Amino acid sequence: MATTLLSPLDLLDLCKQEQREDIFTDVSTIAFELSLLITFSHMLHFFLKRLGQPSVVSQMLAGIMIGKSFLGHLPLATKYLNISNQENLTSIATMSRMLFMFLVGLELDPPYLLRNIRRAIIISYSGAACCASISLAATPLVYNLTNATGSKSLFALALALVLSSTASPVVIRVATELKLTMTESGRLLIASSLINDMTCLLFVAVISIFSPTGIGGNESSAGSKLFNGAVALTLIGGSLGLVRPGVKWLNRRNKDKGGIRGIELVGVLMFVMVISCVTELMGYNSTMASFLLGLMFPRTGATVRTVMGSLSYFVHNFVVPVYFGYAGVQTDLTMVRERGVAITVVVLIAVGTAGKIGGTMIGGRLVGMTVREGLILGLLLNVKGHVDMILISIARKYGIWGQTTYMVFLITVLLNNIMAGPAAAFLINQERKTLKYRSMGLEWLNLDKELRVLACLHSPQDAPTILNLLEISAGSTANVPSSSSPLAAYLLHLLQLTPRLTSTTLYHQRIDHHFQKDLLPDQTRQIDFAADAFVDQTSIPLRQINAISSYDTMHLDICRAAQDIRASLIILPFHRRLRLDGRLGFGKEGIRLVNRRTLRHAPCTVGILVDRGMSCRFVEVGAGVLHKVAVVFIGGADDREAMAYGGRLAMHPCVSVTVYRLLGEDMEERDNEDEDFVRDFERRFAATGMVWYVEKEVRDGMETVEVLMGMEGKYSLYVVGKGRRWGEGRRITEGMGEWEGEGELGEIGDLLASSEFMSSGSVLVMKQHQLVEGRREELGMEEEELVEGK
C-alpha cells in the first residue's frame, strides 16, 4: 500500500484546522451549557417561586441537573457537554461574580453600612466564633468519618474556616428576593455578611502567602506573593481613588443628556473588569474589589443611571444564574451513595448550622434583636459560596484531605445553601401571613427611627415642591454629609400607559432609566436633573423608581412599591395644578381616581399634596427660617398623624412650626387618646420651644372657618388631617361639608385648598392607615368595587 507523505506546510495547515475545530467545539459546548443552565434555572424558578423560594435555589438545582450529578452520567449528554473539563465555565462564573458584586455595590446604601458597623461586627463575629468553636470540637469526629490522613491541626483550621464563612453574594441575592433589604434587620444581615466575607478573604490571602503553592497552583515564594499582594492593593486603592472624579467627569460631559454614550458605558465596564481580572491574576479573590468599585460610584448623574439601567436586567437574568449554578455543576451528588459520605454530610451541615444560628442569636440579643430575627439571620448567614470553594480547593492541594473529602465538602456547601434559603423563606412567609406589613403610623414612630417616604409624581411640575418637602422632612441632619439621615426618600415617577407605550413596552409595568431615557427624554431629563440637584445640595440619598401603568391599576404600583420599601408615608400630588393666575385649574380625573384608590388600599399613611409652590431652592442650614408651617389639630387619628409629621418638620433648623388646636366648649366630648397624644406632644416639642402651640376655642363650623381665614398668607405649608373625627371634633366642623368638593381632602383640606378661600400656601392632607375589615388584602387579586367619598 502506498503511503502519502505530507509536507511541513500541509502538516501546519492540518494543525491549524484541528485547532480551529477544537476552538469551535469549545465555544459551542460552553454556549450550549450556558443555555441549558439559564433555561433550566428560569423554568425551575417559575414553579418554585410559587412556593416562596428564592431564585438561588432554582439556579443551584439547574446546575445539578446539567452537572456531574445528572446529565454528566448520561452517555448521550457527554457528547455535547464537557463535564470533565469545566475550566471555561469556571472563568465565566468568575467574571459573572465580578459583574454581580459590582452591581451589588451600586445598589447598596453606604451611609447605612457605616451607621450600623458596630452591630454588624458583633453579629458577624459572634456567629463565626461560635461556629468555629463547635467545628474545632467536632474535628475528631469529622476527621475519622472522612478517613483523612493529613495533619489534624490543619484539618481543624480548614474545617473551622469553611463552616464559619458566609457567602455575601448569596445572602444579598436571597435577602433581595425575600424583600428584606428595606428592613432594619435585612440591611444588618447584608452588612454582617460583607464583614464576614471580607474577613474570610483576608484569611485566605494570608494562607496563600505562606502556602507552598498559590491559589492558582503556581509555585512562588512568600516574598513574591507579598509583592503581588502589595501591587494588588495599590491597584485597587488607586482605582477606587479614580472612580469618583472619573464618574463626575462623565456626568459633566453628558450633563445635557439622559445618559452616557454606549462607548463610555463599555469603557466603564471594561475598567471594572480589568481591575478585577488583574486582582485574580495576582492570586487574590476579586469579590471585594468589584464590590468596592460599585460602592464608590456617585449615586447621581447620567453615569450611574445608565450603568444600572443597562446592567440590572442582564445581570439578574443571565449572569446570576451562571454564577450560582456553577456550584451545582461542580458537585457530584451520586457520591452520597458511597459508604459514610451521607453521614459525614449530615454531621457537617448540623455542626455548621448549629454554630452559625447559635452564635448569631447570641450576637442578635446583644444588639437588641428578637429571637426570631436572630434565627432567620443565622439561617441566612450560614450560606456558603466562593470563599468555601477556594478553601476546599487549597486544602486538597496541600494534602489536608483527598478527592472524596473534597467532594463531600462541595456537597455540604450545596445542600447547605439549598436548605438555608427555603428555611428562612418559610419563617419569613409564615410571619408575614400572621402579621402582614402595616405601617404603625407616624404618631407611634420614634423621631430617632428612620422615616421611609415614597414620594410620587406624574410630571416634572410636581418635583420642586415634593423635593422641598422631602428635604425639610429630614430634620436636623439635612445638609450634613457626614450624618446619617433619618429619612429614606424614594421618588416614584408614575407614567400613564398609552397606546404608544403599550406597543413599546409590551405591557411591562417596570422600566429602567436607560430605556425610559429614549422613550420620554424631556420628562425624564427634567426629573433626573431635579433629583441630582436635590442629592448634591442636601446630601440626602434619593432612590428613583419608575412605573408605567394605566390609571385603573396605577394605585397597585404605588401600594406594591410602598410595601417593597416598607414605607411609613406616601406623598401623592393633588390632581389639580396651579394655573398662572394663582388658582387651581381642572385636573385629570384619572389622577384623582388613583389618589382615591391609594387612600383606600395603601399599607401606610398617605398625604395628598396640594401644590401652591414652596421655595424653589433647597434650604441651607444656618439660613434662618425659610418655611413657616401651620398644623391644624381638631381630633382623630388623621389629625394626630398631621401633628406627628409637624413635629418631624420642626426638627429642621430652617422650619418654624405652629400648631393650632381647635377646642370646643364641652370637655367631656374630648377623646382620651387625643388628650394623651397632645400632652406628650406638648412635653416633647412645645415645652422645649421647638414648636409654637396655640389653642383656639370655637363653638361651631363658622368659627372654625374664621380661625382658618386668619392664617391666610402667613404660612408656606398647611398640614391637616383628612377627617374621621368624632364627638367634639365633628361638632366644631359641622356645616363645613358644603365646602367639600374633593372627597380625598376632607372638610378642612378642601377649605384650605379652595382658591376662593385661600390663594397661597401648599396644603398637605394626611390620612393614617386603618385596616378595613372584610376587604381583600392581596393587591394582586381582583379589586373590589371602589368605595368613593370619605
C-alpha positions in Angstrom: 0.0 0.0 0.0 1.3 3.4 -0.9 1.9 5.9 1.8 1.3 9.6 1.2 3.8 11.9 2.9 2.6 15.3 4.0 4.9 18.3 3.6 5.6 20.6 6.5 3.2 23.2 5.2 0.5 20.6 4.9 1.1 19.5 8.4 0.9 23.1 9.6 -2.4 23.6 7.8 -3.8 20.4 9.3 -2.8 21.5 12.8 -4.4 24.9 12.3 -7.6 23.3 11.0 -7.7 20.9 14.0 -7.1 23.9 16.4 -9.9 25.9 14.8 -12.2 22.8 15.1 -11.2 22.5 18.8 -11.9 26.2 19.4 -15.2 25.9 17.7 -16.1 22.8 19.7 -15.2 24.5 23.0 -17.2 27.6 22.1 -20.3 25.6 21.0 -20.0 23.4 24.1 -19.8 26.2 26.6 -22.6 28.1 24.8 -24.8 25.0 25.0 -24.0 24.5 28.7 -24.8 28.2 29.5 -28.1 28.0 27.5 -29.2 24.9 29.4 -28.1 26.4 32.8 -30.0 29.6 32.2 -33.1 27.9 30.7 -33.4 25.3 33.5 -32.9 27.9 36.2 -35.8 30.1 34.9 -38.0 27.0 34.3 -37.4 25.8 37.9 -37.9 29.2 39.4 -41.2 29.6 37.5 -42.6 26.8 39.7 -40.5 27.2 42.9 -41.3 30.9 43.3 -44.9 30.0 43.9 -43.7 28.2 47.0 -41.9 31.3 48.1 -38.4 30.0 47.3 -35.6 32.4 46.2 -34.1 32.0 42.7 -30.7 30.9 44.1 -32.3 27.5 44.9 -33.5 27.2 41.3 -30.2 28.2 39.9 -28.2 25.7 42.0 -30.7 22.9 41.2 -30.3 23.8 37.5 -26.5 23.4 37.9 -27.0 20.0 39.5 -29.2 18.9 36.5 -26.5 19.7 33.9 -23.5 18.8 36.0 -21.9 15.7 37.3 -25.0 14.6 39.3 -27.4 14.1 36.4 -26.6 14.8 32.8 -22.9 14.1 33.4 -23.7 10.4 33.8 -25.8 10.1 30.6 -23.7 8.9 27.6 -25.8 11.0 25.2 -25.3 14.2 27.2 -21.5 13.7 27.4 -21.3 14.1 23.6 -22.4 17.7 23.9 -21.4 18.6 27.5 -17.8 18.7 28.6 -18.5 17.8 32.2 -15.0 16.6 33.0 -13.3 19.9 32.0 -15.0 22.9 33.5 -12.2 25.5 33.1 -14.1 27.6 30.6 -17.2 27.6 32.8 -15.1 28.4 35.9 -13.7 31.5 34.1 -17.2 32.6 33.0 -18.6 32.1 36.6 -15.7 34.2 37.9 -16.5 37.1 35.6 -20.2 36.7 36.5 -19.3 37.1 40.1 -17.4 40.3 39.2 -20.3 41.9 37.4 -22.8 40.8 40.1 -20.7 42.2 43.0 -20.2 45.5 41.1 -23.9 45.8 40.7 -24.4 45.0 44.4 -22.0 47.8 45.3 -24.0 50.2 43.1 -27.3 49.3 44.8 -26.2 49.3 48.4 -26.6 52.3 50.8 -23.1 53.2 52.0 -24.3 55.5 54.9 -26.3 52.7 56.3 -23.4 50.3 56.2 -21.3 52.8 58.1 -24.1 53.6 60.5 -24.5 50.0 61.7 -20.9 48.8 61.5 -20.7 48.1 65.2 -23.9 46.0 65.3 -22.9 44.2 62.2 -19.4 43.3 63.6 -21.0 41.9 66.7 -23.4 39.7 64.8 -20.9 38.6 62.2 -18.1 37.7 64.6 -20.3 36.1 67.3 -21.7 33.8 64.7 -18.3 33.0 63.2 -16.7 32.5 66.7 -19.4 30.1 67.9 -19.3 28.2 64.6 -15.5 27.9 64.7 -15.6 26.7 68.3 -18.2 23.9 67.6 -16.2 23.0 64.4 -13.0 22.6 66.4 -14.8 20.4 69.0 -16.2 18.2 66.2 -12.9 17.9 64.3 -12.0 14.4 65.7 -15.4 13.0 64.6 -15.3 14.6 61.1 -11.6 13.6 60.7 -12.4 9.9 61.3 -15.5 9.9 59.2 -13.6 11.3 56.2 -10.7 8.9 56.7 -8.3 11.9 56.4 -4.6 11.2 56.6 -3.1 14.7 56.7 -2.3 17.0 59.6 -5.2 17.0 62.2 -4.4 20.6 63.2 -4.5 21.9 59.6 -7.7 19.9 59.1 -9.3 21.6 62.1 -8.2 25.0 60.9 -9.6 24.4 57.4 -12.9 22.9 58.8 -13.4 25.9 61.1 -12.8 28.4 58.2 -15.1 26.6 55.8 -18.0 26.3 58.3 -17.6 29.8 59.7 -17.7 31.7 56.4 -20.6 33.4 54.8 -21.1 34.0 51.1 -22.3 37.6 50.8 -23.4 37.3 47.2 -25.8 34.6 48.1 -27.0 36.4 51.2 -27.6 39.6 49.2 -29.5 37.8 46.4 -31.7 35.9 48.8 -32.4 39.0 51.0 -33.4 41.0 47.9 -35.9 38.4 46.7 -37.4 38.0 50.2 -37.8 41.8 50.4 -35.5 42.1 53.4 -33.2 44.8 52.1 -35.7 47.5 53.1 -35.9 46.3 56.7 -33.6 47.2 59.6 -32.7 43.5 60.2 -32.3 42.8 56.5 -29.8 45.6 55.9 -28.0 44.5 59.1 -27.9 41.0 57.6 -26.2 42.3 54.4 -23.6 44.3 56.4 -22.8 41.3 58.6 -22.3 39.0 55.6 -20.0 41.5 53.9 -17.9 41.8 57.1 -17.7 38.0 57.4 -16.8 37.7 53.7 -14.0 40.3 53.9 -12.6 38.7 57.0 -12.5 35.3 55.4 -11.0 36.6 52.2 -8.3 38.2 54.4 -7.6 34.8 56.0 -7.4 33.2 52.5 -5.0 35.8 51.4 -2.7 35.2 54.4 -2.9 31.5 54.0 -2.0 31.7 50.3 1.1 33.8 51.1 2.6 31.2 53.4 1.4 28.2 51.4 3.8 26.2 49.2 1.6 27.0 46.2 -0.7 29.9 45.3 -4.4 29.7 44.8 -3.9 29.0 41.2 -1.5 26.2 42.0 1.7 28.0 40.8 4.9 27.7 42.6 6.0 31.0 44.1 7.8 32.3 47.2 6.3 34.2 50.1 8.2 37.3 49.0 6.8 37.1 45.5 3.2 36.7 46.9 3.7 39.6 49.3 4.9 41.7 46.3 1.8 40.6 44.3 -0.4 41.5 47.3 1.1 44.9 47.6 0.7 45.5 43.8 -3.0 44.3 44.0 -3.7 46.6 47.0 -2.1 49.6 45.3 -4.0 48.9 42.1 -7.3 48.6 43.9 -6.7 51.7 46.1 -5.7 53.8 43.1 -8.7 52.6 41.1 -11.0 53.5 44.0 -9.5 56.9 44.1 -10.1 57.4 40.3 -13.8 56.3 40.4 -15.4 59.4 41.8 -13.5 62.0 39.7 -13.9 59.8 36.6 -17.6 59.4 37.0 -18.1 63.1 37.8 -16.2 63.9 34.6 -18.5 61.7 32.6 -21.5 63.3 34.3 -20.3 66.8 33.3 -19.6 65.6 29.8 -23.2 64.3 29.5 -24.9 67.0 31.6 -27.5 67.8 29.0 -28.2 64.1 28.1 -30.3 61.5 29.7 -27.4 59.1 29.9 -23.8 58.3 28.8 -22.9 57.0 25.3 -22.5 53.3 24.6 -18.8 53.6 24.1 -18.5 55.3 27.5 -20.6 52.6 29.1 -18.3 49.9 27.6 -15.3 51.8 29.0 -16.7 51.9 32.5 -17.4 48.2 32.5 -14.0 47.4 31.0 -12.4 49.4 33.7 -14.2 47.3 36.4 -13.4 44.0 34.7 -9.7 44.8 34.1 -9.1 45.8 37.7 -11.0 42.6 38.9 -9.2 40.3 36.5 -5.8 41.7 37.3 -6.6 41.1 41.0 -7.4 37.5 40.2 -4.2 37.1 38.2 -2.2 38.3 41.1 -3.6 35.3 43.1 -6.2 37.1 45.1 -10.0 37.0 45.0 -11.7 39.9 43.3 -15.0 39.9 45.1 -14.3 42.8 47.4 -12.5 44.8 44.6 -15.6 44.6 42.3 -17.9 45.4 45.2 -15.9 48.4 46.4 -15.7 49.8 42.8 -19.5 49.8 42.7 -19.8 51.2 46.2 -17.6 54.2 45.4 -19.8 55.3 42.4 -21.6 58.6 43.0 -25.3 58.0 43.3 -26.3 60.9 41.0 -25.8 61.8 37.4 -26.1 60.2 33.9 -23.4 57.6 34.5 -24.9 55.6 37.4 -28.3 55.7 35.8 -27.1 54.3 32.5 -24.9 51.7 34.2 -27.6 50.4 36.5 -30.2 50.6 33.8 -28.0 48.6 31.4 -26.7 46.0 33.9 -29.8 45.2 36.1 -31.8 43.1 33.7 -28.8 41.4 32.1 -27.1 40.5 35.4 -30.2 39.3 37.2 -31.5 37.2 34.3 -28.3 35.9 32.6 -25.2 36.5 34.8 -26.6 35.4 38.2 -27.9 32.0 37.1 -24.4 31.2 35.7 -22.6 32.2 38.9 -24.9 30.4 41.3 -25.5 27.4 39.0 -21.7 26.8 38.8 -21.7 25.4 42.3 -24.3 22.8 41.3 -22.3 21.9 38.1 -19.2 21.1 40.2 -21.0 18.9 42.7 -21.5 15.1 42.2 -24.4 14.1 44.4 -24.1 10.5 43.3 -21.2 10.1 45.8 -23.7 10.3 48.6 -24.4 6.6 47.9 -20.8 5.8 49.0 -20.2 4.5 52.5 -20.0 7.1 55.2 -20.5 10.1 52.8 -24.1 10.7 53.7 -23.4 10.6 57.5 -20.4 13.0 57.0 -22.5 15.5 55.1 -25.3 15.4 57.7 -22.7 16.0 60.5 -21.1 18.9 58.7 -24.4 20.5 58.0 -25.6 20.1 61.6 -22.3 21.4 63.0 -22.3 24.5 60.7 -26.0 25.3 61.2 -25.9 24.9 65.0 -22.8 27.0 65.3 -24.0 29.8 63.0 -27.5 30.0 64.3 -26.4 29.8 68.0 -23.7 32.5 67.6 -25.9 34.8 65.5 -28.8 34.6 68.1 -26.3 35.4 70.9 -25.0 38.4 68.9 -28.5 39.4 68.0 -29.6 39.6 71.6 -26.6 41.8 72.4 -27.7 44.3 69.8 -31.4 44.2 70.8 -32.8 41.8 68.2 -35.6 39.3 68.9 -35.0 35.5 69.0 -37.0 35.0 65.7 -34.9 37.7 63.9 -31.7 36.1 65.2 -32.9 32.7 63.9 -33.6 34.0 60.5 -30.3 35.9 60.3 -28.5 32.8 61.5 -30.0 30.6 58.7 -29.1 33.1 56.0 -25.6 33.8 57.3 -25.0 30.1 57.1 -25.0 30.0 53.3 -21.7 29.3 51.6 -20.0 30.3 48.3 -16.8 31.3 46.6 -14.6 31.5 49.7 -15.5 28.0 50.7 -14.7 26.8 47.2 -11.3 28.4 47.4 -10.6 26.9 50.9 -11.7 23.5 49.9 -9.5 23.5 46.8 -6.5 24.8 48.8 -6.9 22.0 51.4 -7.0 19.4 48.7 -3.8 20.8 47.0 -2.0 20.8 50.4 -2.9 17.2 51.0 -5.1 18.1 54.1 -7.8 15.9 52.5 -8.3 13.9 49.4 -10.7 13.9 46.4 -13.5 12.2 48.2 -13.4 14.6 51.1 -13.2 17.5 48.7 -16.4 16.3 47.0 -18.1 15.7 50.5 -17.4 19.4 51.3 -18.8 20.5 47.9 -22.0 18.5 48.6 -22.2 20.0 52.0 -21.9 23.6 50.7 -24.5 23.0 48.0 -27.1 21.3 50.3 -26.5 23.8 53.0 -27.4 26.6 50.6 -30.4 24.8 49.2 -31.8 24.3 52.7 -30.9 27.6 54.2 -32.8 29.8 51.7 -36.1 27.8 51.8 -36.0 27.5 55.6 -35.5 31.3 56.0 -38.2 31.9 53.4 -40.6 29.7 55.2 -40.2 31.5 58.5 -40.5 34.9 56.8 -43.6 34.0 54.9 -45.2 32.5 58.0 -44.6 35.7 59.9 -45.9 37.8 57.0 -49.1 35.7 56.8 -49.8 36.1 60.5 -48.8 39.8 60.5 -49.0 41.4 57.1 -46.9 44.6 56.7 -48.8 47.6 58.0 -47.2 50.8 59.0 -47.9 51.6 62.6 -48.4 55.3 61.8 -46.2 58.4 62.3 -47.7 59.1 65.7 -46.0 55.9 67.0 -42.8 56.2 65.1 -39.9 57.5 67.3 -38.1 60.5 66.0 -34.7 58.7 66.0 -36.2 56.0 63.8 -35.9 56.1 60.0 -38.8 57.8 58.2 -39.3 56.0 54.9 -41.2 58.2 52.4 -42.4 57.2 48.9 -43.0 60.5 47.0 -45.0 60.1 43.8 -45.0 62.4 40.9 -46.7 62.4 37.4 -44.7 65.1 35.7 -41.7 67.4 36.3 -44.0 70.2 37.5 -44.6 68.1 40.6 -40.9 67.8 41.5 -39.9 71.1 43.1 -42.4 71.2 45.9 -42.2 67.5 46.6 -38.4 67.6 46.8 -38.5 70.6 49.1 -41.0 68.7 51.3 -38.6 65.7 51.4 -35.7 68.0 52.3 -37.4 69.5 55.3 -38.7 66.1 56.4 -35.0 65.1 57.0 -34.9 67.1 60.2 -31.7 68.3 61.8 -29.4 66.1 59.7 -30.2 67.7 56.3 -27.2 69.2 54.5 -24.8 67.4 56.8 -22.9 64.9 54.6 -21.3 63.0 57.5 -24.5 62.5 59.3 -26.8 59.5 58.9 -30.2 61.0 57.8 -33.3 59.6 59.5 -35.0 60.0 56.1 -35.1 57.2 53.4 -36.5 59.0 50.4 -37.9 57.3 47.3 -39.1 59.1 44.2 -41.7 57.2 42.2 -42.3 58.5 38.7 -45.8 57.4 37.5 -46.3 57.2 33.7 -49.7 56.6 32.2 -49.8 53.6 29.9 -50.8 55.0 26.5 -51.2 53.1 23.1 -47.7 54.2 22.2 -46.2 53.0 25.4 -48.2 49.8 25.1 -46.6 48.9 21.8 -43.2 49.9 23.0 -43.1 48.2 26.4 -45.2 45.2 25.7 -47.2 45.8 28.8 -44.2 45.7 31.1 -45.0 48.0 34.0 -41.5 48.3 35.3 -38.8 50.1 33.2 -35.3 51.3 33.9 -33.8 54.7 33.3 -31.8 53.6 30.3 -35.0 52.5 28.4 -37.1 55.4 29.7 -34.4 57.9 28.5 -35.1 57.0 24.9 -38.9 56.8 25.4 -39.6 60.1 27.2 -36.5 62.2 27.0 -37.8 65.6 28.1 -39.7 64.5 31.2 -37.1 62.1 32.4 -34.2 64.6 31.9 -36.0 67.2 33.9 -36.9 64.8 36.7 -33.3 63.4 36.7 -31.8 66.9 36.8 -34.0 67.8 39.7 -33.2 64.6 41.6 -29.5 65.1 41.0 -29.6 68.7 42.3 -31.5 67.5 45.4 -28.9 64.9 46.3 -25.9 67.2 45.5 -27.3 70.1 47.6 -28.9 68.2 50.5 -26.6 65.1 50.8 -29.8 63.0 51.3 -29.8 59.8 49.3 -32.7 59.7 46.8 -33.7 56.4 45.1 -35.7 56.7 41.9 -38.3 54.2 40.8 -40.3 54.2 37.6 -43.7 52.6 36.8 -45.8 52.5 33.7 -49.5 51.5 34.1 -53.0 52.7 33.3 -54.8 54.9 35.7 -57.1 51.9 36.6 -54.2 50.0 38.1 -51.7 52.7 39.0 -52.6 52.6 42.6 -51.5 48.9 42.7 -48.0 50.0 41.6 -47.9 52.6 44.3 -49.1 50.2 47.0 -46.6 47.5 45.9 -43.8 50.0 45.9 -44.8 51.1 49.4 -44.8 47.5 50.6 -41.4 46.8 49.0 -39.6 49.7 50.6 -41.6 49.4 53.9 -42.8 53.0 53.6 -44.1 54.9 56.5 -45.6 57.7 54.3 -46.8 58.0 50.7 -47.0 61.5 49.3 -49.3 62.0 46.3 -49.7 65.1 44.2 -53.2 66.5 44.0 -54.9 66.1 40.7 -55.5 69.9 40.2 -52.4 72.1 39.5 -51.8 75.8 40.0 -52.5 78.0 37.0 -50.7 81.2 36.0 -53.4 83.3 37.6 -52.8 81.6 41.0 -55.9 79.5 41.0 -56.1 75.7 40.8 -57.1 74.5 37.4 -59.1 71.5 36.4 -57.1 68.3 36.9 -57.1 64.9 35.3 -59.9 62.7 36.6 -57.6 59.6 36.2 -55.1 61.0 38.7 -58.0 61.8 41.1 -59.1 58.1 40.8 -55.5 57.0 41.5 -55.4 59.1 44.7 -58.8 57.9 46.0 -57.9 54.2 45.4 -54.4 54.7 47.0 -56.0 56.3 50.1 -58.2 53.2 50.5 -55.6 50.5 49.8 -52.3 51.9 50.9 -50.4 50.0 53.6 -49.3 53.1 55.4 -50.1 56.8 56.0 -50.9 58.8 52.8 -50.5 62.5 52.3 -52.2 64.4 49.4 -50.2 67.5 48.5 -52.0 70.5 47.0 -49.1 72.3 45.4 -49.2 76.1 45.5 -45.4 76.3 45.5 -42.7 76.3 48.1 -39.2 77.6 47.9 -37.7 76.6 44.5 -34.2 76.1 46.0 -33.3 73.7 48.7 -32.9 75.2 52.1 -29.5 75.6 53.7 -28.7 75.2 57.4 -28.0 78.5 59.1 -30.0 80.5 56.6 -32.7 81.3 59.1 -36.4 80.4 58.9 -37.3 79.7 55.2 -40.5 77.8 55.7 -43.4 78.5 58.1 -45.7 75.6 58.7 -49.1 75.5 60.3 -50.6 72.3 61.7 -54.3 72.3 62.4 -55.5 69.8 65.0 -59.1 69.2 65.9 -59.1 65.5 66.8 -59.0 62.0 65.4 -56.4 59.6 64.0 -55.7 61.7 60.9 -55.1 64.9 62.9 -52.7 63.0 65.2 -50.8 61.9 62.1 -50.7 65.5 60.9 -49.3 66.7 64.2 -46.8 63.9 64.4 -45.5 64.9 60.9 -45.4 68.5 62.0 -43.1 67.5 64.9 -40.7 66.0 62.4 -40.7 69.1 60.3 -39.9 71.1 63.4 -36.6 69.3 63.7 -35.3 71.1 60.7 -33.4 74.3 61.7 -34.9 76.3 58.8 -38.6 75.4 59.6 -40.9 77.1 62.0 -44.0 75.1 63.0 -47.1 76.5 64.7 -49.7 74.0 65.9 -53.3 75.3 66.2 -55.6 73.2 68.3 -59.3 74.0 67.9 -61.3 73.1 71.0 -65.0 73.0 71.8 -66.6 74.0 75.0 -67.6 70.6 76.2 -64.5 68.8 77.7 -66.4 65.6 78.2 -66.7 65.1 74.4 -62.9 65.1 74.0 -61.2 61.8 73.1 -58.8 60.4 75.7 -56.4 59.2 73.0 -56.2 62.7 71.6 -55.6 64.2 75.0 -52.8 61.8 75.8 -51.2 62.4 72.4 -51.4 66.2 72.8 -49.9 66.2 76.3 -47.0 64.1 75.1 -46.5 66.4 72.1 -46.5 69.5 74.3 -43.9 67.9 76.5 -41.6 67.0 73.7 -42.0 70.0 71.4 -43.9 72.9 72.8 -42.2 72.9 76.2 -38.8 72.8 74.6 -39.6 75.7 72.2 -39.4 73.6 69.0 -43.0 74.5 68.0 -45.4 77.2 68.8 -48.6 75.7 70.3 -51.8 77.8 70.2 -55.3 76.7 71.4 -58.4 78.3 70.0 -61.9 77.8 71.4 -64.6 77.5 68.7 -68.3 76.6 69.0 -69.3 75.6 65.5 -68.1 75.3 61.9 -68.4 79.0 61.2 -66.0 80.0 64.0 -63.6 77.3 62.8 -63.7 78.8 59.3 -62.9 82.2 60.8 -59.8 80.8 62.6 -58.6 79.3 59.4 -59.2 82.5 57.5 -56.9 84.3 59.9 -54.0 82.1 58.7 -54.2 83.4 55.1 -50.8 84.5 53.7 -48.9 83.6 56.9 -47.6 80.1 56.1 -46.0 78.3 53.1 -47.4 74.9 54.1 -50.5 73.8 56.0 -50.6 70.2 57.4 -54.1 68.9 58.3 -55.8 65.6 58.8 -58.4 64.3 56.3 -61.2 63.7 58.8 -62.6 60.7 60.8 -63.4 63.0 63.7 -65.9 62.1 66.4 -67.6 63.9 69.3 -66.3 67.4 69.8 -64.3 67.3 66.5 -67.4 66.5 64.5 -69.5 69.3 66.2 -67.0 72.1 65.6 -66.7 71.2 61.9 -70.5 70.9 61.5 -71.7 72.7 58.4 -68.4 72.7 56.6 -69.4 69.9 54.3 -70.6 72.4 51.8 -67.0 73.3 51.1 -66.1 69.7 50.4 -65.7 69.4 46.7 -62.9 66.8 46.7 -63.6 63.7 48.8 -59.9 62.8 49.2 -59.1 66.1 51.1 -61.8 66.2 53.8 -63.6 69.3 55.1 -60.5 71.2 56.4 -58.3 70.2 53.4 -61.0 71.2 50.9 -61.4 74.6 52.6 -57.7 75.4 52.6 -57.2 74.2 49.0 -60.1 76.3 47.7 -59.0 79.2 45.6 -62.0 81.3 46.8 -60.8 80.8 50.4 -57.0 80.9 50.3 -54.6 81.8 47.5 -51.2 81.0 48.9 -49.6 78.1 50.8 -49.4 74.5 49.9 -51.6 72.0 51.7 -50.7 68.5 52.9 -53.7 66.4 53.9 -52.8 63.3 56.0 -54.7 60.1 56.3 -53.5 57.5 58.8 -53.6 53.9 57.6 -56.5 51.9 59.0 -57.4 48.3 58.4 -60.7 47.8 56.6 -62.5 44.7 57.8 -63.5 42.2 55.2 -61.7 43.7 52.2 -59.2 41.9 50.0 -55.7 42.3 51.4 -53.8 40.9 48.4 -53.1 43.6 45.8 -52.8 41.0 43.1 -56.3 39.8 43.5 -59.2 41.2 41.6 -60.1 44.5 43.2 -63.4 45.0 44.9 -65.8 47.8 43.9 -64.3 51.2 44.8 -65.9 52.9 47.7 -65.9 56.6 47.0 -66.2 59.5 49.4 -64.8 59.8 52.8 
